[in-house]
């Protein structure tokens, strides 16, 4: 059997194989998607760490007001007031008012405080949070929870902890202390 030859096609194919112009663009096209995915993942990881440290610092600053009695003695001393106090130190996060949850409980001893485990991932229930700032010398546990929306598909599998396919990461921070004796009131003991 005789093979048909197409000289124009053969010349084009040979020229195409030898050509070097545009090779950088072709190589970049192969590398661009993984490179950009890694860059977005790095940016998102940095943003998540920034959100966590901001939440931790804001929680510590707000909890100090409970510890010294300034929060309890002030006029605004509800759960939403405490949440607003935490959010006031996280102003760069516009979703703070909707995605932040606070849980403040009092205990009779540090031993019973240690047995109280936090809500995690898919088990998180905002209705299960509590709020009691306590009285002088009460032992108080302050927890903050923040729902972080993941936007990089590459990180979703590794960082998502609120259920498969939710695209959410639950961040939490906690601090425990004994309230200062800021007044002569009696301790309230364990509540919530």
C-alpha positions, 0 to 999 in steps of 0.5 A, spaced: 500 500 500 502 506 498 502 512 503 499 519 500 504 524 502 502 532 503 508 536 502 505 542 505 503 539 512 509 535 513 513 542 512 508 545 517 509 539 522 516 540 521 516 547 522 512 547 528 516 542 532 523 546 531 519 552 533 521 556 539 518 562 539 512 562 544 515 557 548 515 561 554 507 562 554 506 555 553 510 553 559 507 559 563 500 556 561 502 549 564 505 552 570 500 558 571 494 554 574 498 550 580 502 557 581 496 561 582 492 556 586 498 556 591 498 563 591 491 564 593 492 558 598 497 562 601 494 568 601 487 565 604 492 561 609 495 568 611 488 571 612 485 565 616 491 566 621 490 574 621 483 572 623 485 567 628 490 572 632 485 578 631 479 574 635 484 571 640 487 578 642 480 581 641 477 576 646 483 577 651 481 584 651 474 584 652 475 578 657 479 583 661 473 588 662 470 582 665 476 580 670 476 587 673 469 588 673 468 593 669 463 590 664 459 587 670 459 594 673 457 598 666 450 599 664 451 595 658 453 588 660 449 583 656 451 577 651 450 582 645 454 587 649 460 583 650 460 580 643 460 588 640 466 589 645 470 583 642 468 585 635 470 592 636 477 590 636 476 586 630 473 592 625 477 589 619 472 583 619 466 586 616 462 579 618 464 579 625 457 581 627 454 575 624 460 570 624 462 571 631 459 567 637 461 568 644 460 563 650 462 566 657 461 561 663 462 561 671 465 555 675 466 553 682 473 550 681 478 550 676 477 542 676 470 543 673 472 548 668 477 543 665 472 538 664 468 543 660 470 541 653 468 546 647 464 545 641 468 543 635 466 543 628 460 540 625 457 539 633 457 547 633 451 549 636 450 557 637 444 556 641 448 552 646 452 558 648 451 561 654 453 568 658 454 569 665 460 574 667 459 572 674 461 576 680 467 578 684 472 572 685 468 567 680 472 563 676 470 565 668 471 561 662 470 566 656 470 562 649 469 566 642 467 562 636 468 565 629 466 562 622 471 563 617 469 562 609 474 558 605 474 561 598 480 557 595 478 550 593 485 547 594 485 549 602 477 547 603 479 539 604 484 541 609 482 546 613 474 545 612 472 542 619 464 544 619 462 538 615 463 536 608 462 541 603 460 546 607 466 551 605 467 553 613 472 553 618 470 554 625 476 558 629 475 558 637 479 561 642 478 561 650 481 564 656 480 562 663 481 566 670 478 568 676 475 575 677 478 580 681 474 582 688 472 589 685 466 589 690 463 586 696 458 582 692 458 574 693 460 569 688 455 566 684 458 560 683 457 555 677 452 557 672 450 555 665 
